[in-house]
Amino acid sequence: MECNEIEQLLSEALSLEEVHVSQDGTHYKIVAVGECFDGVSRVKQQQMIYAPLMEQVTSGALHAITINAFTPTQWKREKIFNMPG
């Protein structure tokens, strides 16, 4: 499955401000940014992201997935801390 297809699915399903998907072989990394994650537990955030992808997960099109979900405020802080020095 193409990264841009995953980004589109998630953006439409969750009204995200940003979504970034990268792929390394069969492993996908998803970074999702949206107000919808505010005050939501990490487990619930992951469930929210998995839900629109469930068909692809069960079919085997998506295998290994790493999810990082942020509110816009958390994402700004994350980018500052992870900038190369």
All heavy atoms as an XYZ file, in Angstrom:
668
protein
N       0.843     -1.178      0.000
C       0.000      0.000      0.000
C       0.890      1.243      0.000
O       1.897      1.294      0.686
C      -0.900     -0.028      1.239
C      -1.845      1.128      1.330
S      -3.192      0.798      2.475
C      -4.378      1.909      1.805
N       0.494      2.234     -0.760
C       1.283      3.457     -0.880
C       1.093      4.373      0.337
O      -0.011      4.469      0.873
C       0.886      4.225     -2.139
C       1.159      3.475     -3.429
C       2.639      3.278     -3.691
O       3.428      4.203     -3.402
O       2.999      2.193     -4.170
N       2.155      5.060      0.726
C       2.104      5.965      1.874
C       1.048      7.053      1.683
O       0.312      7.375      2.621
C       3.474      6.596      2.112
S       4.723      5.412      2.659
N       0.951      7.598      0.465
C      -0.026      8.667      0.240
C      -1.463      8.161      0.348
O      -2.359      8.904      0.734
C       0.224      9.384     -1.090
C       0.082      8.482     -2.302
O       0.128      7.253     -2.197
N      -0.072      9.076     -3.455
N      -1.696      6.875      0.050
C      -3.034      6.299      0.218
C      -3.403      6.222      1.708
O      -4.533      6.513      2.088
C      -3.097      4.896     -0.379
C      -2.965      4.843     -1.882
C      -2.913      3.413     -2.384
O      -1.913      2.716     -2.103
O      -3.874      3.002     -3.048
N      -2.447      5.849      2.522
C      -2.669      5.770      3.973
C      -2.923      7.171      4.523
O      -3.847      7.375      5.313
C      -1.455      5.118      4.676
C      -1.260      3.689      4.173
C      -1.630      5.151      6.192
C       0.056      3.062      4.579
N      -2.115      8.143      4.096
C      -2.291      9.526      4.542
C      -3.686     10.029      4.196
O      -4.355     10.654      5.018
C      -1.221     10.427      3.908
C       0.162     10.178      4.445
C       1.253     10.923      3.698
O       0.966     11.567      2.664
O       2.413     10.853      4.150
N      -4.149      9.730      2.989
C      -5.469     10.185      2.556
C      -6.575      9.526      3.381
O      -7.504     10.194      3.835
C      -5.674      9.890      1.073
C      -6.980     10.440      0.540
C      -7.130     10.246     -0.964
O      -6.209      9.802     -1.635
N      -8.289     10.571     -1.472
N      -6.476      8.218      3.597
C      -7.466      7.508      4.411
C      -7.584      8.116      5.809
O      -8.681      8.371      6.301
C      -7.082      6.028      4.560
C      -7.540      5.054      3.509
C      -6.880      3.699      3.734
C      -9.045      4.911      3.519
N      -6.437      8.350      6.441
C      -6.433      8.885      7.801
C      -6.929     10.328      7.840
O      -7.689     10.695      8.735
C      -5.034      8.783      8.405
C      -4.553      7.357      8.686
C      -3.097      7.363      9.114
C      -5.424      6.670      9.716
N      -6.501     11.135      6.889
C      -6.937     12.537      6.856
C      -8.450     12.642      6.725
O      -9.093     13.440      7.404
C      -6.271     13.279      5.687
O      -4.907     13.426      5.930
N      -9.023     11.829      5.851
C     -10.469     11.863      5.643
C     -11.236     11.345      6.859
O     -12.273     11.876      7.223
C     -10.835     11.049      4.403
C     -10.377     11.702      3.112
C     -10.552     10.806      1.897
O     -11.052      9.668      2.052
O     -10.187     11.249      0.797
N     -10.705     10.310      7.491
C     -11.411      9.680      8.605
C     -11.332     10.488      9.895
O     -12.272     10.484     10.686
C     -10.867      8.276      8.841
N     -10.211     11.181     10.109
C      -9.971     11.801     11.412
C      -9.853     13.321     11.396
O      -9.612     13.917     12.430
C      -8.700     11.209     12.039
C      -8.743      9.707     12.329
C      -7.375      9.213     12.745
C      -9.778      9.406     13.386
N      -9.989     13.962     10.263
C      -9.834     15.428     10.165
C      -8.518     15.881     10.799
O      -8.491     16.735     11.679
C     -11.010     16.137     10.844
O     -12.216     15.773     10.246
N      -7.436     15.294     10.347
C      -6.117     15.600     10.897
C      -5.549     16.875     10.300
O      -5.812     17.207      9.147
C      -5.159     14.440     10.617
C      -5.547     13.101     11.228
C      -4.628     12.008     10.722
C      -5.517     13.168     12.740
N      -4.750     17.580     11.096
C      -4.050     18.761     10.597
C      -2.845     18.344      9.755
O      -2.529     18.974      8.757
C      -3.600     19.646     11.755
C      -4.772     20.303     12.442
C      -4.337     21.318     13.478
O      -3.187     21.807     13.425
O      -5.168     21.635     14.343
N      -2.174     17.300     10.204
C      -1.025     16.753      9.478
C      -1.013     15.256      9.641
O      -1.399     14.730     10.688
C       0.310     17.279     10.035
C       0.601     18.726      9.811
C       1.988     19.103     10.336
O       2.983     18.461      9.940
O       2.060     20.037     11.146
N      -0.567     14.558      8.617
C      -0.306     13.126      8.722
C       0.876     12.804      7.821
O       0.958     13.270      6.689
C      -1.558     12.263      8.391
C      -2.037     12.499      6.976
C      -1.289     10.795      8.626
N       1.831     12.080      8.386
C       3.041     11.708      7.659
C       3.205     10.194      7.765
O       3.167      9.642      8.866
C       4.270     12.393      8.256
C       4.109     13.882      8.377
N       4.268     14.733      7.301
C       3.766     14.661      9.424
C       4.045     15.972      7.698
N       3.741     15.959      8.987
N       3.360      9.554      6.621
C       3.545      8.104      6.610
C       4.837      7.808      5.864
O       5.059      8.314      4.760
C       2.357      7.388      5.921
C       2.583      5.877      5.903
C       1.046      7.716      6.624
N       5.687      6.997      6.485
C       6.912      6.554      5.812
C       6.937      5.031      5.836
O       6.297      4.393      6.666
C       8.146      7.140      6.492
O       8.182      6.791      7.856
N       7.666      4.477      4.908
C       7.697      3.024      4.758
C       9.132      2.557      4.648
O       9.940      3.154      3.946
C       6.925      2.642      3.501
C       6.897      1.161      3.217
C       6.177      0.833      1.917
O       5.795      1.717      1.161
N       5.995     -0.441      1.657
N       9.440      1.481      5.349
C      10.737      0.832      5.250
C      10.457     -0.653      5.067
O      10.188     -1.358      6.049
C      11.569      1.107      6.504
C      12.969      0.512      6.420
O      13.385      0.099      5.333
O      13.644      0.461      7.468
N      10.449     -1.110      3.839
C      10.072     -2.493      3.560
C       8.607     -2.706      3.876
O       7.744     -2.027      3.323
N       8.315     -3.607      4.822
C       6.923     -3.870      5.205
C       6.523     -3.104      6.459
O       5.422     -3.287      6.966
C       6.696     -5.377      5.454
O       7.572     -5.800      6.505
C       6.964     -6.188      4.200
N       7.414     -2.277      6.967
C       7.130     -1.520      8.194
C       6.716     -0.098      7.844
O       7.390      0.587      7.083
C       8.360     -1.493      9.102
C       8.062     -0.903     10.433
N       8.225      0.441     10.699
C       7.583     -1.453     11.571
C       7.857      0.682     11.945
N       7.464     -0.441     12.493
N       5.600      0.338      8.415
C       5.091      1.686      8.192
C       5.173      2.480      9.486
O       4.895      1.946     10.564
C       3.623      1.648      7.744
C       3.434      1.070      6.368
C       3.334     -0.297      6.182
C       3.357      1.889      5.249
C       3.160     -0.839      4.914
C       3.178      1.364      3.982
C       3.087      0.004      3.821
O       2.916     -0.517      2.576
N       5.543      3.742      9.359
C       5.546      4.651     10.505
C       4.543      5.755     10.215
O       4.602      6.393      9.166
C       6.932      5.247     10.732
C       6.966      6.178     11.928
C       8.355      6.691     12.216
C       8.316      7.601     13.429
N       9.603      8.173     13.740
N       3.622      5.958     11.143
C       2.586      6.961     10.988
C       2.745      8.020     12.071
O       2.813      7.694     13.258
C       1.181      6.330     11.094
C       0.986      5.307      9.977
C       0.096      7.401     11.063
C      -0.278      4.467     10.117
N       2.808      9.274     11.659
C       2.782     10.408     12.577
C       1.505     11.178     12.249
O       1.329     11.647     11.125
C       4.017     11.318     12.416
C       3.886     12.546     13.305
C       5.291     10.557     12.736
N       0.612     11.255     13.213
C      -0.673     11.923     13.015
C      -0.794     13.082     13.992
O      -0.470     12.938     15.174
C      -1.816     10.933     13.227
N      -1.262     14.233     13.479
C      -1.396     15.434     14.289
C      -2.813     15.961     14.149
O      -3.277     16.218     13.037
C      -0.395     16.529     13.836
C      -0.527     17.766     14.727
C       1.028     16.003     13.827
N      -3.497     16.082     15.293
C      -4.854     16.615     15.237
C      -5.403     16.916     16.614
O      -4.985     16.328     17.613
N      -6.344     17.844     16.655
C      -7.020     18.185     17.910
C      -7.816     16.994     18.446
O      -8.096     16.920     19.642
C      -7.951     19.382     17.716
C      -7.237     20.703     17.518
C      -6.472     21.194     18.740
O      -6.683     20.690     19.867
O      -5.637     22.099     18.567
N      -8.164     16.058     17.567
C      -8.950     14.896     17.980
C      -8.228     14.048     19.029
O      -8.855     13.254     19.723
C      -9.331     14.037     16.778
S      -7.922     13.414     15.830
N      -6.910     14.224     19.176
C      -6.136     13.441     20.155
C      -6.033     14.122     21.515
O      -5.486     13.547     22.454
C      -4.731     13.166     19.614
C      -4.728     12.421     18.312
C      -4.089     12.941     17.205
C      -5.382     11.207     18.191
C      -4.091     12.272     15.996
C      -5.390     10.519     16.985
C      -4.746     11.059     15.886
N      -6.560     15.325     21.647
C      -6.459     16.074     22.896
C      -7.230     15.374     24.003
O      -8.422     15.095     23.867
C      -6.986     17.497     22.702
C      -6.706     18.390     23.900
O      -5.707     18.137     24.610
O      -7.490     19.326     24.133
N      -6.555     15.060     25.092
C      -7.191     14.444     26.250
C      -7.541     12.973     26.070
O      -8.248     12.402     26.887
N      -7.021     12.359     25.006
C      -7.330     10.959     24.705
C      -6.125     10.098     25.083
O      -4.981     10.474     24.805
C      -7.663     10.807     23.194
C      -7.912      9.364     22.834
C      -8.859     11.660     22.830
N      -6.369      8.957     25.701
C      -5.271      8.076     26.104
C      -4.513      7.568     24.877
O      -5.037      7.539     23.768
C      -5.808      6.874     26.885
O      -6.486      5.980     26.011
N      -3.267      7.166     25.092
C      -2.433      6.659     24.005
C      -3.079      5.443     23.332
O      -3.046      5.310     22.110
C      -1.043      6.303     24.539
C      -0.058      5.966     23.434
C       1.368      5.897     23.933
N       1.901      7.134     24.460
C       2.339      8.152     23.725
N       2.277      8.084     22.434
N       2.831      9.230     24.289
N      -3.682      4.574     24.116
C      -4.345      3.393     23.557
C      -5.501      3.808     22.655
O      -5.648      3.314     21.533
C      -4.847      2.449     24.680
C      -5.749      1.358     24.127
C      -3.670      1.847     25.419
N      -6.303      4.748     23.118
C      -7.433      5.232     22.325
C      -6.948      5.932     21.052
O      -7.543      5.772     19.982
C      -8.290      6.168     23.179
C      -9.493      6.739     22.465
C     -10.524      5.671     22.136
C     -11.748      6.324     21.517
N     -12.562      5.355     20.787
N      -5.847      6.689     21.142
C      -5.278      7.337     19.961
C      -4.916      6.288     18.909
O      -5.227      6.444     17.733
C      -4.025      8.139     20.333
C      -4.306      9.365     21.163
C      -3.027     10.028     21.669
O      -1.930      9.495     21.527
N      -3.182     11.196     22.273
N      -4.272      5.220     19.355
C      -3.877      4.165     18.417
C      -5.105      3.486     17.824
O      -5.134      3.192     16.627
C      -2.957      3.164     19.107
C      -1.671      3.834     19.531
C      -0.476      2.921     19.543
O      -0.586      1.727     19.334
N       0.683      3.492     19.783
N      -6.135      3.269     18.639
C      -7.371      2.676     18.124
C      -8.019      3.582     17.078
O      -8.537      3.101     16.062
C      -8.355      2.410     19.265
C      -7.912      1.301     20.186
C      -8.765      1.197     21.440
O      -9.479      2.129     21.816
N      -8.691      0.047     22.102
N      -7.975      4.887     17.311
C      -8.545      5.844     16.360
C      -7.833      5.767     15.013
O      -8.461      5.882     13.960
C      -8.437      7.273     16.922
C      -9.341      7.545     18.105
S      -8.938      9.105     18.956
C      -9.426     10.310     17.722
N      -6.528      5.557     15.043
C      -5.746      5.487     13.811
C      -5.905      4.130     13.134
O      -6.009      4.047     11.906
C      -4.269      5.817     14.088
C      -4.167      7.297     14.481
C      -3.392      5.508     12.877
C      -2.826      7.722     15.001
N      -5.960      3.071     13.916
C      -6.137      1.736     13.342
C      -7.511      1.562     12.677
O      -7.625      0.870     11.670
C      -5.985      0.649     14.410
C      -4.579      0.115     14.541
C      -3.829      0.356     15.678
C      -4.003     -0.651     13.528
C      -2.541     -0.137     15.813
C      -2.716     -1.156     13.647
C      -1.999     -0.891     14.792
O      -0.723     -1.385     14.909
N      -8.551      2.186     13.230
C      -9.918      1.952     12.746
C     -10.072      2.136     11.235
O     -10.561      1.220     10.555
C     -10.910      2.822     13.515
N      -9.656      3.280     10.651
C      -9.826      3.430      9.207
C      -8.898      2.531      8.377
O      -9.107      2.368      7.181
C      -9.512      4.910      8.939
C      -8.980      5.485     10.186
C      -9.183      4.505     11.290
N      -7.899      1.929      9.018
C      -6.935      1.077      8.313
C      -7.214     -0.410      8.502
O      -6.493     -1.248      7.973
C      -5.509      1.379      8.804
C      -5.028      2.820      8.666
C      -3.657      2.970      9.314
C      -4.980      3.229      7.202
N      -8.264     -0.750      9.265
C      -8.497     -2.138      9.652
C      -8.615     -3.089      8.467
O      -8.098     -4.200      8.500
C      -9.730     -2.230     10.556
C      -9.796     -3.520     11.339
S      -8.254     -3.996     12.191
C      -8.114     -2.734     13.429
N      -9.264     -2.649      7.399
C      -9.403     -3.512      6.224
C      -8.031     -3.891      5.657
O      -7.790     -5.043      5.298
C     -10.247     -2.797      5.164
C     -10.577     -3.659      3.958
C     -11.462     -2.928      2.965
O     -12.392     -2.213      3.395
O     -11.201     -3.066      1.761
N      -7.127     -2.904      5.596
C      -5.789     -3.163      5.063
C      -4.948     -4.000      6.028
O      -4.124     -4.793      5.595
C      -5.064     -1.838      4.756
C      -5.619     -1.097      3.560
C      -6.939     -0.389      3.840
O      -7.287     -0.133      4.983
N      -7.678     -0.069      2.794
N      -5.171     -3.821      7.328
C      -4.442     -4.605      8.324
C      -4.875     -6.069      8.250
O      -4.042     -6.979      8.202
C      -4.642     -4.032      9.750
C      -4.060     -4.966     10.795
C      -4.014     -2.646      9.858
N      -6.181     -6.310      8.219
C      -6.674     -7.691      8.210
C      -6.359     -8.401      6.897
O      -6.167     -9.612      6.885
C      -8.189     -7.759      8.501
O      -8.883     -6.936      7.568
C      -8.507     -7.322      9.908
N      -6.262     -7.642      5.792
C      -5.926     -8.259      4.499
C      -4.434     -8.559      4.388
O      -4.011     -9.270      3.496
C      -6.341     -7.336      3.346
O      -5.450     -6.242      3.239
N      -3.634     -7.962      5.287
C      -2.192     -8.147      5.236
C      -1.480     -7.091      4.413
O      -0.254     -7.117      4.292
N      -2.225     -6.155      3.817
C      -1.604     -5.079      3.031
C      -0.739     -4.189      3.921
O       0.286     -3.684      3.492
C      -2.676     -4.248      2.332
N      -1.175     -4.008      5.158
C      -0.383     -3.292      6.163
C       0.003     -4.305      7.228
O      -0.854     -4.974      7.796
C      -1.192     -2.165      6.802
C      -1.503     -0.962      5.933
C      -2.366      0.027      6.702
C      -0.235     -0.293      5.467
N       1.285     -4.377      7.500
C       1.733     -5.398      8.456
C       2.220     -4.742      9.743
O       1.484     -4.647     10.704
C       2.814     -6.265      7.817
C       3.374     -7.286      8.738
N       2.601     -8.251      9.341
C       4.629     -7.483      9.179
C       3.368     -9.009     10.113
N       4.596     -8.559     10.039
N       3.432     -4.262      9.749
C       4.015     -3.663     10.951
C       3.802     -2.150     10.906
O       4.183     -1.500      9.945
C       5.500     -3.986     11.027
N       3.176     -1.621     11.956
C       2.864     -0.191     11.985
C       3.327      0.397     13.312
O       3.042     -0.149     14.375
C       1.347      0.052     11.843
C       0.818     -0.576     10.548
C       1.032      1.541     11.890
C      -0.691     -0.550     10.442
N       4.034      1.508     13.232
C       4.387      2.301     14.407
C       3.572      3.579     14.330
O       3.546      4.239     13.292
C       5.891      2.647     14.417
O       6.638      1.443     14.419
C       6.248      3.484     15.638
N       2.901      3.922     15.427
C       2.026      5.094     15.445
C       2.505      6.095     16.481
O       2.763      5.739     17.629
C       0.573      4.683     15.761
C       0.026      3.771     14.664
C      -0.310      5.914     15.952
C      -1.321      3.157     14.992
N       2.596      7.343     16.053
C       2.846      8.459     16.962
C       1.751      9.480     16.720
O       1.618      9.989     15.603
C       4.219      9.088     16.704
C       5.349      8.156     17.073
O       5.417      7.695     18.194
N       6.218      7.874     16.137
N       0.950      9.746     17.741
C      -0.151     10.706     17.622
C       0.129     11.904     18.525
O       0.569     11.742     19.663
C      -1.473     10.047     18.015
N      -0.134     13.086     18.001
C       0.128     14.325     18.721
C      -1.016     15.307     18.536
O      -1.642     15.330     17.476
C       1.395     15.020     18.178
C       2.639     14.197     18.237
C       3.059     13.476     17.134
C       3.406     14.157     19.384
C       4.222     12.719     17.171
C       4.574     13.409     19.439
C       4.983     12.682     18.327
N      -1.232     16.144     19.544
C      -2.060     17.324     19.335
C      -1.163     18.336     18.624
O       0.067     18.187     18.635
C      -2.556     17.933     20.669
O      -1.425     18.400     21.397
C      -3.356     16.940     21.487
N      -1.716     19.375     18.016
C      -0.854     20.377     17.366
C       0.182     20.984     18.320
O       1.337     21.190     17.935
C      -1.854     21.423     16.864
C      -3.104     20.633     16.612
C      -3.135     19.614     17.729
N      -0.200     21.237     19.568
C       0.737     21.797     20.551
C       1.862     20.812     20.844
O       3.035     21.187     20.891
C      -0.009     22.161     21.857
O      -1.054     23.084     21.534
C       0.916     22.774     22.887
N       1.516     19.551     21.046
C       2.530     18.528     21.303
C       3.464     18.383     20.102
O       4.668     18.201     20.260
C       1.868     17.178     21.591
C       1.116     17.131     22.894
C       0.245     15.872     22.991
O      -0.186     15.319     21.979
N      -0.022     15.445     24.212
N       2.908     18.472     18.900
C       3.702     18.316     17.686
C       4.726     19.442     17.543
O       5.870     19.204     17.185
C       2.788     18.248     16.473
C       3.483     18.094     15.152
C       3.370     18.914     14.081
C       4.375     17.045     14.748
N       4.144     18.440     13.041
C       4.777     17.300     13.425
C       4.886     15.917     15.390
C       5.648     16.479     12.726
C       5.763     15.096     14.692
C       6.131     15.371     13.381
N       4.331     20.680     17.842
C       5.275     21.802     17.788
C       6.439     21.556     18.746
O       7.593     21.766     18.399
C       4.576     23.115     18.160
C       3.706     23.664     17.061
C       3.005     24.940     17.510
C       1.908     25.294     16.521
N       0.931     26.204     17.072
N       6.117     21.104     19.957
C       7.151     20.824     20.957
C       8.045     19.668     20.486
O       9.264     19.723     20.610
C       6.482     20.499     22.289
C       7.422     20.448     23.456
C       6.697     20.410     24.797
N       5.667     19.398     24.870
C       4.387     19.628     25.179
N       3.974     20.842     25.454
N       3.518     18.656     25.225
N       7.456     18.633     19.925
C       8.201     17.469     19.435
C       9.182     17.877     18.337
O      10.331     17.445     18.335
C       7.212     16.426     18.891
C       7.846     15.158     18.369
C       8.313     14.216     19.449
O       7.982     14.404     20.633
O       9.033     13.266     19.096
N       8.748     18.723     17.414
C       9.626     19.157     16.318
C      10.796     19.976     16.846
O      11.916     19.828     16.372
C       8.828     19.968     15.274
C       7.898     19.103     14.462
C       7.393     19.796     13.203
C       6.543     20.978     13.500
N       5.895     21.530     12.290
N      10.559     20.812     17.841
C      11.641     21.630     18.422
C      12.676     20.730     19.083
O      13.883     20.881     18.883
C      11.082     22.646     19.444
C      10.297     23.740     18.700
C      12.196     23.261     20.272
C       9.487     24.650     19.608
N      12.218     19.737     19.867
C      13.143     18.861     20.585
C      13.915     17.939     19.661
O      14.997     17.488     19.991
C      12.412     18.020     21.636
C      12.014     18.804     22.849
C      10.749     18.686     23.393
C      12.892     19.684     23.472
C      10.373     19.415     24.512
C      12.547     20.405     24.588
C      11.266     20.283     25.108
N      13.366     17.641     18.491
C      14.015     16.688     17.592
C      14.713     17.339     16.399
O      15.104     16.649     15.474
C      12.994     15.654     17.109
C      12.621     14.714     18.235
O      13.483     14.142     18.878
N      11.333     14.579     18.489
N      14.867     18.665     16.452
C      15.601     19.341     15.380
C      17.079     19.033     15.509
O      17.611     18.986     16.628
C      15.411     20.855     15.480
C      14.072     21.337     15.033
S      13.987     23.122     15.355
C      13.425     23.686     13.794
N      17.738     18.817     14.372
C      19.185     18.577     14.448
C      19.903     19.822     14.985
O      19.537     20.941     14.642
C      19.600     18.297     12.999
C      18.377     18.422     12.173
C      17.208     18.752     13.052
N      20.889     19.616     15.815
C      21.570     20.723     16.476
C      22.655     21.357     15.750
O      23.181     21.397     14.789
